[in-house]
Amino acid sequence: MYNFKEIERKQLNDFNNNSKGHIFQTSYWADVKKEWKAKFLGGYNQKGELVLTSVLLLRKIPYMNQYMGYIPRGFHCDYSDKALVAEFTKFMRDYAKKNKIAFISVDPDIHLNENEKPVEFGKNVKEMLVDIGYKHKNTKNFENIQPNFVFRLNFDMEKELEERKKSIFDNFSKKTKYNIKVAQDRGLTVEVYDKDNITDEIIDKFHEIMVITGKRDNFITRPRNYFKDMIEKIYPYCRMYMIKYNYELDYSRIKEKLDRQQNNKERLEKRKNDTQILLKNETDEQKIEKLNKKLSDIEKRIKDSQRQITSFEERINSIAAYKNKKEVYIAGAIYLYYGGKGWYLYGASHNELRDTMPNYLMQWKMIEDTLDLDCYMYDFRGVSGDLNPDNPLYGLYKFKKGFNGDFVEFVGEFDLVVNSFVYSMFRFALPKFKKIRAKLKNKK
């Protein structure tokens, strides 16, 4: 038998941190979700020990005197204890009835598949939740509240830190390693901000890039103050990463390569002239054949050198607009860490200078920092579970796959339904009504 009741935020956070829980199951995350009302619940065994915690977020359902509930990434406990899960579910049903909560959604941080191979524990948890009355929802893309598919990079904690970093980098795909080096070579640097050093100007820059990303990739972006709240309220577990472009550094490196190729081409031109002179004066057929072959090889190398010269000249022309700009931010991210884990939560990139590969460098910096924080795992967050190359989201999958993490499918989202009528209205009728209303508004 277990006892359940509301608990204080310190109890909630200490339990989660000490038992490697999810940051979404802390009061820090609840404080950011201003549009939701948060309840902190705890479960105790017969010895009086805290064995379960839950952040229950409540929000009024439009047009109804009822609430919907959400427990982000699942209540935190030992899911192999079926009695504990079943008794807490019964408690939530009773709690929901008393507080006019029509349904509660839960999406546990439990793996169902890893690299497309079944995880037995996840399968058992999924079946258990269905058996005790939850309605299961599963999607391939991003229809659920949280993504159902992610990439996760696990670290070998037996290795020393520097060895750990080296082995992680060495396991990236060739393209990923190359693009990280491209970003470094093109003069990109990473700036890291938290509550102690962030400014309004940096938040403005991040939000500006986020809006650009939303328009390009067709998704709705959060308001500026949402990110400001995250930095302030999730401190010290929230950081903002910004990628800055440096024209002088980029120009000097391109110019160095250009000069090297121009010198190389001059040397080849000289060898070509010398070979042509020898060929003109040669009468031996075998030597003529060798000289012609040598001349052909030199001409190919001259063409290749000229191709690179043209490429470097075009690149120099393409960055000319940034010559007098001191601060050019081209990408940013929101990063969270807690309980031995790091998460890439939000990412944004500018339409400009995308060939400098800022997102690759940004990911590597966040992975490095996760290692420095002595975490055992880094979460790249959502990707599509539809691995068809024709899927518009396939590029995101390929990008994250290049870091060689595990492709994870969670057990999915589950609804504990208390008021079937309201639940049906919310899940089916209300979305249809909103679509019809939107169409009518667009015709005006």
C-alpha positions as CSV (number, residue, x, y, z in Angstrom):
1,M,0.0,0.0,0.0
2,Y,1.2,3.5,-0.9
3,N,0.2,6.9,0.3
4,F,-0.1,9.9,-2.1
5,K,-0.4,13.6,-1.4
6,E,0.8,17.0,-2.6
7,I,4.4,17.7,-1.7
8,E,6.8,20.7,-1.6
9,R,8.9,21.7,-4.6
10,K,12.2,20.9,-2.8
11,Q,11.1,17.3,-2.1
12,L,10.1,17.0,-5.7
13,N,13.4,18.4,-7.1
14,D,15.7,16.5,-4.7
15,F,14.0,13.2,-5.5
16,N,14.3,13.8,-9.2
17,N,17.9,15.0,-9.1
18,N,19.1,12.2,-6.9
19,S,17.4,9.5,-8.9
20,K,18.3,10.8,-12.3
21,G,14.9,12.0,-13.2
22,H,13.7,14.3,-16.1
23,I,14.0,18.0,-15.9
24,F,10.4,18.3,-17.1
25,Q,9.4,16.7,-13.8
26,T,10.8,19.5,-11.7
27,S,9.4,22.7,-10.3
28,Y,11.8,24.6,-12.5
29,W,10.0,23.5,-15.7
30,A,6.6,24.0,-14.1
31,D,7.6,27.6,-13.3
32,V,8.1,28.3,-17.1
33,K,4.7,26.9,-18.1
34,K,2.8,30.0,-16.9
35,E,-0.3,29.1,-18.9
36,W,-0.6,25.9,-16.8
37,K,-1.3,25.5,-13.1
38,A,1.1,23.1,-11.5
39,K,0.5,20.5,-8.7
40,F,3.4,18.6,-7.2
41,L,2.4,15.1,-6.1
42,G,4.4,12.5,-4.1
43,G,4.0,8.8,-3.3
44,Y,5.2,7.2,-0.1
45,N,5.8,3.5,0.8
46,Q,4.8,2.0,4.2
47,K,8.2,3.0,5.6
48,G,7.4,6.7,4.8
49,E,10.0,6.8,2.0
50,L,9.3,9.0,-1.0
51,V,9.2,6.6,-4.0
52,L,7.2,8.5,-6.6
53,T,7.0,12.2,-7.7
54,S,4.9,13.9,-10.3
55,V,4.5,17.3,-11.8
56,L,0.9,17.5,-12.9
57,L,0.2,20.5,-15.1
58,L,-3.4,21.7,-15.4
59,R,-5.0,23.9,-18.0
60,K,-8.6,25.0,-18.6
61,I,-10.3,23.4,-21.6
62,P,-11.7,26.1,-23.9
63,Y,-15.5,26.6,-23.7
64,M,-15.8,24.0,-20.9
65,N,-15.7,24.1,-17.1
66,Q,-13.1,21.3,-17.1
67,Y,-9.4,20.9,-17.0
68,M,-6.9,18.8,-19.0
69,G,-3.9,17.4,-17.2
70,Y,-0.4,16.7,-18.4
71,I,2.5,14.9,-16.7
72,P,5.4,15.7,-18.9
73,R,7.7,12.7,-19.5
74,G,5.8,10.7,-17.0
75,F,5.6,10.5,-13.2
76,H,8.9,9.5,-11.9
77,C,9.1,6.1,-10.1
78,D,10.1,2.5,-10.6
79,Y,7.7,1.4,-13.4
80,S,8.5,-2.2,-12.7
81,D,6.5,-1.9,-9.5
82,K,3.1,-2.5,-11.0
83,A,1.3,-2.0,-7.7
84,L,2.8,1.5,-7.3
85,V,1.8,2.5,-10.8
86,A,-1.7,1.1,-10.4
87,E,-2.3,2.7,-7.0
88,F,-1.0,6.1,-8.2
89,T,-3.3,5.8,-11.3
90,K,-6.3,5.2,-9.0
91,F,-5.2,8.2,-6.9
92,M,-5.1,10.3,-10.0
93,R,-8.6,9.2,-11.1
94,D,-10.0,10.2,-7.7
95,Y,-7.9,13.5,-7.7
96,A,-9.2,14.3,-11.2
97,K,-12.8,13.8,-10.3
98,K,-12.5,16.1,-7.3
99,N,-10.8,18.8,-9.3
100,K,-12.8,18.7,-12.6
101,I,-9.9,17.2,-14.6
102,A,-11.4,15.5,-17.7
103,F,-8.2,13.6,-18.6
104,I,-4.5,13.4,-17.8
105,S,-1.9,12.8,-20.5
106,V,1.3,11.0,-19.6
107,D,4.4,10.3,-21.9
108,P,7.0,8.4,-19.9
109,D,10.7,8.7,-20.6
110,I,10.9,4.9,-21.2
111,H,12.4,3.3,-24.4
112,L,10.2,1.0,-26.4
113,N,12.8,0.5,-29.2
114,E,16.5,1.4,-29.5
115,N,17.9,1.5,-33.0
116,E,14.7,-0.3,-34.2
117,K,15.2,-3.2,-31.8
118,P,12.6,-3.9,-29.1
119,V,13.3,-3.1,-25.4
120,E,11.5,-5.7,-23.3
121,F,11.0,-3.4,-20.3
122,G,9.4,-0.7,-22.5
123,K,7.1,-3.3,-24.0
124,N,6.0,-4.4,-20.5
125,V,5.4,-0.9,-19.3
126,K,3.3,-0.1,-22.4
127,E,1.2,-3.2,-21.9
128,M,0.8,-2.5,-18.2
129,L,-0.4,1.1,-18.7
130,V,-3.0,-0.1,-21.2
131,D,-4.1,-2.9,-18.9
132,I,-4.7,-0.5,-16.0
133,G,-6.9,1.8,-18.1
134,Y,-4.8,4.3,-20.1
135,K,-5.6,5.0,-23.8
136,H,-2.5,4.7,-25.9
137,K,-1.5,7.1,-28.7
138,N,1.5,6.6,-30.9
139,T,2.8,8.7,-33.8
140,K,5.6,8.7,-36.3
141,N,6.1,12.5,-36.5
142,F,5.4,15.3,-34.0
143,E,1.6,14.9,-33.3
144,N,2.1,14.1,-29.6
145,I,2.9,16.8,-27.0
146,Q,6.5,15.6,-26.8
147,P,8.4,13.9,-29.7
148,N,8.1,10.1,-29.7
149,F,11.4,9.6,-31.5
150,V,14.7,11.1,-30.5
151,F,18.5,10.5,-30.8
152,R,20.4,9.9,-27.6
153,L,24.1,9.8,-27.2
154,N,25.3,7.7,-24.2
155,F,28.8,8.2,-22.8
156,D,31.2,5.6,-21.5
157,M,31.6,6.8,-17.9
158,E,34.5,4.3,-17.3
159,K,36.8,6.3,-19.5
160,E,38.7,9.4,-18.5
161,L,37.1,12.7,-19.6
162,E,39.5,13.5,-22.4
163,E,39.4,10.0,-23.7
164,R,35.6,10.1,-23.5
165,K,35.6,13.3,-25.6
166,K,37.9,11.8,-28.2
167,S,36.0,8.6,-28.6
168,I,32.7,10.4,-28.9
169,F,34.2,12.7,-31.7
170,D,35.9,9.8,-33.4
171,N,32.6,8.0,-33.7
172,F,30.8,10.8,-35.5
173,S,30.3,10.2,-39.3
174,K,32.9,11.5,-41.7
175,K,30.5,14.2,-42.9
176,T,29.8,15.4,-39.3
177,K,33.4,15.6,-38.4
178,Y,34.2,17.4,-41.6
179,N,31.4,19.9,-41.1
180,I,32.5,20.7,-37.5
181,K,36.0,21.4,-38.8
182,V,34.5,23.5,-41.6
183,A,32.7,25.6,-39.0
184,Q,35.9,26.1,-37.0
185,D,37.8,26.9,-40.1
186,R,35.2,29.5,-41.3
187,G,35.7,31.6,-38.2
188,L,32.7,30.5,-36.1
189,T,32.9,30.7,-32.3
190,V,30.4,29.6,-29.6
191,E,29.2,31.9,-26.8
192,V,27.5,30.4,-23.8
193,Y,25.0,32.4,-21.7
194,D,23.0,31.8,-18.5
195,K,21.2,34.0,-16.0
196,D,24.6,35.4,-14.7
197,N,25.8,36.8,-18.0
198,I,22.9,37.0,-20.5
199,T,21.7,40.4,-21.8
200,D,18.5,41.5,-23.4
201,E,20.3,42.1,-26.7
202,I,21.4,38.4,-26.8
203,I,17.8,37.2,-26.1
204,D,16.6,39.5,-28.9
205,K,19.2,38.1,-31.3
206,F,18.2,34.5,-30.4
207,H,14.5,35.2,-30.8
208,E,15.1,37.0,-34.1
209,I,16.9,33.9,-35.5
210,M,14.2,31.7,-34.0
211,V,11.5,33.6,-35.9
212,I,13.5,33.3,-39.2
213,T,13.8,29.6,-38.6
214,G,10.1,29.2,-37.9
215,K,9.2,31.0,-41.2
216,R,11.7,28.9,-43.2
217,D,10.6,25.6,-41.7
218,N,6.9,26.4,-41.2
219,F,6.5,26.1,-37.4
220,I,5.0,28.4,-34.8
221,T,7.7,30.0,-32.5
222,R,7.6,30.9,-28.9
223,P,7.4,34.5,-27.8
224,R,10.7,36.2,-26.7
225,N,9.8,36.3,-23.0
226,Y,9.3,32.5,-23.0
227,F,13.1,32.0,-23.6
228,K,13.9,34.8,-21.1
229,D,11.8,33.0,-18.5
230,M,13.6,29.7,-19.2
231,I,17.0,31.3,-18.6
232,E,15.8,32.9,-15.4
233,K,13.6,30.2,-13.9
234,I,15.5,27.1,-14.8
235,Y,18.8,28.5,-13.5
236,P,21.4,27.1,-13.2
237,Y,20.2,24.2,-15.4
238,C,19.4,26.3,-18.5
239,R,21.9,27.8,-21.0
240,M,21.7,29.7,-24.3
241,Y,24.3,28.9,-26.9
242,M,25.0,31.5,-29.7
243,I,27.1,31.0,-32.7
244,K,29.0,34.1,-33.9
245,Y,30.6,34.6,-37.3
246,N,33.9,36.4,-37.5
247,Y,34.6,38.0,-40.9
248,E,38.2,38.8,-40.4
249,L,39.0,35.2,-39.4
250,D,37.0,33.8,-42.2
251,Y,38.5,36.1,-44.8
252,S,42.1,35.6,-43.7
253,R,41.8,31.8,-43.9
254,I,40.1,31.9,-47.3
255,K,42.7,34.4,-48.5
256,E,45.5,32.1,-47.3
257,K,44.1,29.2,-49.2
258,L,43.6,31.4,-52.3
259,D,47.2,32.6,-52.2
260,R,48.4,29.1,-51.8
261,Q,46.4,27.9,-54.9
262,Q,47.5,30.9,-57.0
263,N,51.1,30.1,-56.1
264,N,50.5,26.5,-57.0
265,K,48.9,27.4,-60.3
266,E,51.9,29.6,-61.1
267,R,54.3,26.7,-60.4
268,L,52.2,24.4,-62.6
269,E,52.1,27.0,-65.4
270,K,55.9,27.1,-65.3
271,R,56.1,23.3,-65.5
272,K,53.7,23.3,-68.4
273,N,55.8,25.8,-70.3
274,D,59.0,23.9,-69.6
275,T,57.4,20.7,-70.7
276,Q,56.1,22.2,-73.9
277,I,59.6,23.5,-74.7
278,L,61.0,20.0,-74.2
279,L,58.2,18.5,-76.3
280,K,58.9,20.9,-79.1
281,N,62.6,19.9,-79.3
282,E,62.1,16.1,-78.7
283,T,62.3,13.6,-81.6
284,D,62.2,10.3,-79.7
285,E,58.6,8.9,-79.9
286,Q,58.7,7.2,-76.5
287,K,59.9,10.4,-74.8
288,I,57.3,12.4,-76.8
289,E,54.6,10.0,-75.5
290,K,55.8,10.4,-71.9
291,L,56.0,14.2,-72.2
292,N,52.5,14.4,-73.7
293,K,51.2,12.3,-70.8
294,K,53.0,14.6,-68.3
295,L,51.6,17.7,-70.1
296,S,48.1,16.3,-69.9
297,D,48.5,15.6,-66.2
298,I,49.8,19.2,-65.6
299,E,46.9,20.7,-67.5
300,K,44.4,18.7,-65.4
301,R,46.1,19.9,-62.2
302,I,46.0,23.5,-63.5
303,K,42.2,23.2,-64.2
304,D,41.7,21.8,-60.7
305,S,43.7,24.6,-59.2
306,Q,41.8,27.2,-61.2
307,R,38.5,25.7,-60.0
308,Q,39.6,26.1,-56.4
309,I,40.8,29.6,-57.0
310,T,37.4,30.5,-58.5
311,S,35.7,28.9,-55.5
312,F,37.8,30.9,-53.0
313,E,37.2,34.1,-55.0
314,E,33.5,33.6,-55.0
315,R,33.5,32.8,-51.3
316,I,35.4,36.1,-50.6
317,N,32.8,38.0,-52.7
318,S,30.0,36.3,-50.9
319,I,31.1,37.4,-47.4
320,A,32.0,41.0,-48.4
321,A,28.7,42.3,-46.9
322,Y,30.0,41.2,-43.4
323,K,33.3,43.1,-43.6
324,N,32.3,45.9,-41.3
325,K,30.0,44.0,-39.1
326,K,31.5,43.2,-35.7
327,E,28.7,40.9,-34.3
328,V,27.0,38.5,-36.6
329,Y,25.0,35.8,-34.9
330,I,23.9,33.0,-37.2
331,A,22.6,30.3,-34.9
332,G,21.5,29.6,-31.4
333,A,20.1,26.9,-29.0
334,I,18.5,26.4,-25.7
335,Y,20.2,23.7,-23.6
336,L,19.1,22.0,-20.4
337,Y,20.9,19.7,-18.0
338,Y,19.8,17.9,-14.9
339,G,20.1,14.5,-13.2
340,G,23.1,13.4,-15.2
341,K,21.6,14.3,-18.6
342,G,21.8,17.1,-21.1
343,W,19.1,18.1,-23.6
344,Y,19.1,20.2,-26.8
345,L,15.7,21.8,-26.5
346,Y,15.3,24.5,-29.1
347,G,17.5,25.4,-32.0
348,A,17.6,28.2,-34.6
349,S,19.7,29.1,-37.6
350,H,19.8,32.1,-39.8
351,N,19.2,31.9,-43.6
352,E,22.6,33.6,-44.1
353,L,26.0,31.9,-44.0
354,R,24.5,28.4,-43.7
355,D,27.5,27.0,-45.6
356,T,29.6,27.7,-42.5
357,M,27.9,24.8,-40.8
358,P,27.0,26.5,-37.5
359,N,24.6,23.8,-36.2
360,Y,27.3,21.1,-36.3
361,L,29.7,23.2,-34.2
362,M,26.9,24.1,-31.8
363,Q,25.9,20.5,-31.2
364,W,29.6,19.5,-30.6
365,K,30.0,22.3,-28.1
366,M,26.8,21.2,-26.2
367,I,28.0,17.6,-26.2
368,E,31.4,18.7,-24.9
369,D,29.8,20.7,-22.1
370,T,27.5,17.8,-21.2
371,L,30.7,15.7,-20.8
372,D,32.3,18.4,-18.7
373,L,29.2,18.4,-16.4
374,D,29.9,14.7,-15.8
375,C,26.6,13.7,-17.4
376,Y,26.1,10.2,-18.8
377,M,23.8,11.1,-21.7
378,Y,23.0,13.8,-24.3
379,D,19.6,14.0,-25.9
380,F,19.3,15.5,-29.4
381,R,15.5,15.5,-29.0
382,G,12.9,15.0,-31.7
383,V,13.2,13.4,-35.1
384,S,10.6,11.7,-37.2
385,G,10.0,8.0,-36.9
386,D,9.1,7.8,-40.6
387,L,12.5,7.0,-42.2
388,N,11.3,7.4,-45.7
389,P,13.8,9.7,-47.5
390,D,10.8,11.5,-49.1
391,N,9.6,12.6,-45.7
392,P,10.3,16.4,-45.4
393,L,11.7,15.7,-41.9
394,Y,14.2,13.1,-43.1
395,G,17.0,15.8,-43.3
396,L,16.6,16.4,-39.6
397,Y,17.0,12.6,-39.0
398,K,20.1,12.4,-41.1
399,F,21.7,15.5,-39.4
400,K,21.3,14.0,-35.9
401,K,22.1,10.5,-37.0
402,G,25.6,11.8,-38.1
403,F,26.5,12.2,-34.4
404,N,26.1,8.4,-34.0
405,G,23.6,8.4,-31.1
406,D,21.0,5.8,-30.5
407,F,17.7,6.1,-32.4
408,V,15.1,5.8,-29.6
409,E,11.4,5.3,-29.7
410,F,9.5,6.0,-26.5
411,V,6.6,4.0,-25.2
412,G,4.3,6.8,-26.4
413,E,1.6,9.0,-25.0
414,F,-1.2,7.7,-22.7
415,D,-4.4,9.4,-21.7
416,L,-6.1,8.6,-18.4
417,V,-9.7,9.5,-19.2
418,V,-12.0,10.5,-16.4
419,N,-14.8,12.3,-18.3
420,S,-15.4,10.5,-21.6
421,F,-17.7,13.1,-23.0
422,V,-15.4,16.1,-22.5
423,Y,-12.4,14.0,-23.6
424,S,-14.2,13.2,-26.9
425,M,-15.1,16.8,-27.4
426,F,-11.6,18.0,-26.8
427,R,-9.8,15.3,-28.9
428,F,-12.2,15.2,-31.8
429,A,-14.9,17.8,-32.0
430,L,-13.0,20.9,-30.8
431,P,-10.0,20.5,-33.3
432,K,-12.5,20.1,-36.2
433,F,-14.4,23.2,-35.0
434,K,-11.2,25.2,-34.9
435,K,-10.3,24.2,-38.4
436,I,-13.7,25.2,-39.7
437,R,-13.5,28.5,-37.9
438,A,-10.0,29.2,-39.3
439,K,-11.2,28.5,-42.8
440,L,-14.2,30.9,-42.4
441,K,-11.9,33.6,-41.0
442,N,-9.6,33.2,-44.0
443,K,-12.4,33.8,-46.4
444,K,-13.4,37.1,-44.9
